[in-house]
Amino acid sequence: MVWFGTGMAHILSMGAYDHILFVTLLVTTFAFRDWQKLLLVITAFTVGHSISLAISTLGFIRISAPLIEALIATTVLVSSIYAILSCKKPDTMKLWTFAAAVAFFGLIHGLGFSFLLKAMLGKEQSVFLPLLYFNLGLELGQLIIVLVVLVFSLLLVKLIKLSLTSYKLIIACSIAFIAAKITLERFLELY
């Protein structure tokens, strides 16, 4: 069970702020009444990063950590730009297309999670149970992030009487600024 706690602690730590920003964007993309759409998109992200976490941890794919970190930052930047554009023109992408794009981005994020897990596993013989528990911990942590962002969003929109579109635009622009900075930094570290 130590792996479950490690997975949950990892995604809830400030070291995983890029993943937290990405999940925050996903949550703020939808209105509160569209919780089924949010569930589909969060599930697509989960499936994507679970697959790549498994194939990378098991050694079927090897990509450099700095490149993956740069790509993760890029997914956050692209998603924030999409969120900004969708504030002006909602439903610019079909739900299933959006979910597929999020699943693809999940594949990239899963590769990032795998570096930590592989480093912690060391030369352990059996990786199946640690991988399973680590991933379940990540998922619970992700659900906690979703819940916190939903509650915070609802309170902010209701208490401050901020329109949902204005709120989404503020969040997306703020995350876009952060994502642009970390994307640039991470790509510069490659050279």
N, C-alpha and C positions, 0 to 999 in steps of 0.2 A: 504493500500500500504506500510505501515511501515514494514510488514513482507517480502515483495519483496526486499526492500533495505537491510533488516537484512540478508536475505539469501545470497544476492550478496556480501555484505560486509564480511560476515563470510568466504566464500570460497576464497575471494581475500586477506584476512588478513594473517599475518605471523602465526597466531594461527592454520591455516589450511595448514601449509607447507607440511604435509605428503600427503594431497590430491593433492596439487599442484605438488609435486614430482611424484605422481602416474600418473596424467594427462600428465605431461611432458614426462614420459616414453612412454605412449601410443602414443603421437604425434611423438616422435622420432623413434618409431618402424617402421614407414612407410616412403618410399621415397615420395617426393612431388607429383609425378605423380600418386600415389596410394591414392588420397584423398577420393575416394569412400570407400576404405577399412577402412581408418581412421574414416570416418563418421559412418560406421557400428559399429566399436569397441567403439567409443565414445557414440553412441546411446545405445549399450549394457550396458555400465557402467551406463549411465543415468537411464535406465530401472531398473537395479539392485538396485541402491541406492534410487530411487524413491519408489520402492516397500517396501524396508525395512524401509525407513524413515516413510512411512505411517503406516505400521503395528506396528512399535515400538511407534510412537507418539500416536496412537490410543489405545495403551496398550495391544495389542495382543501378544507381546513378550517382555520379560524382561531379559536383560543380563547385567552383571556388566560393568560399564564404563571402569575401568582399563583393563579388559579382552579385550573388543572391541578395545581400543586404542593399546594394544599389537598386536592384530590381524591385525589392519590396518597397523601398521609398518611392520608386516610380509608380507602383500600383496605387499608392496612397495619393500621389499627385494627380494621376489620371482620374482616379475616382472623385477627387475633390473638384476637379475641373468639370467633370460630368455633373456632379451635384449642383455646381454653380449654374451651369447651362440649363439644367432641368428645373431650376427655380423660375426661370423666365418662360420656359416652354415645357410644362409637365408631360410625362409619358413620351419622351423623345425616343425611347427604345422599348420594344416589346419585352414583357416580363421574362419570357423564357430566354430571350437573347441576353438580357441583363443578367439573369441567373447563370447562364453559361459563361459570361465574361467574369463574373464573380468567382465561379468555380475554377476558372483558369488562374485568376489571381490567387485563389486559395492554394493551388499547386505551388506557386512561387513562395507563398508564406510558409507552407509546410516544409519546404527545403530549409528555410531559416530555422524553424523549430528543430529540425533534425541535427543541426550542428551541435546544439547543446546536449541533446539526448545521446548522440554518438560519443561525445566527449565524456559524459558521465558513465556510460556503459563500459568504456574501456575495453577490456578483453573478456567481458562476460560471455559465457557460452550461449545461453539462451536469451534471446532478445524479445521473444514474442510477448511474454507477460509484462516486462517493463514497458515495451512499446504500447501495448494495449492500455495499461494503467496511466501512462504519461499522457496519451491521447485523450482518455476519458477525463483526466484532470484539466487538460487544456479546454475541453468542451464545457465542463462545468464553469471554469473561469470565464469563458466566452459568454455563457448564459448570464453570469453575474454582471458582466459589462453591459450586455443588452438590457438587462433589467434596470441597472443604475442609470443608463442613458435615457431609457424610456421614462422613468420616474422623474429624473431631472428635467427632461424636456417638457413633460406634462406640467410640472410645477412652474417652470419658467414661463411657458406660454400662457398658463392660466393666471398666475399671480401678477405677472408684469403686463398682461394683456397684449403680448407681442404676437403678431400674426405668425402662423406656422411657416409661411414663405419667408418672412423676414428672419425668423429664427434659423431656418435651414441655410439661408444665405450667409448669415453671420458665422455659423459653425463651419460651413464649407469654405468660406474665404479664409477663416483663421487656420483651418487645417491645410489649405492650399499653400499658405505662406510658410508654415512649418515644413510641409512636404517638399516644397521647392528648395528650401535651405538644405534639408538632409539629403535630398536627391543629388544636388550639386556637390555637397561634401563627399558623399559616398562614391560618386563617379570620379571625382578628383583623386580619391584615395587609390583608385585602380591604376593610376599612372604615376 
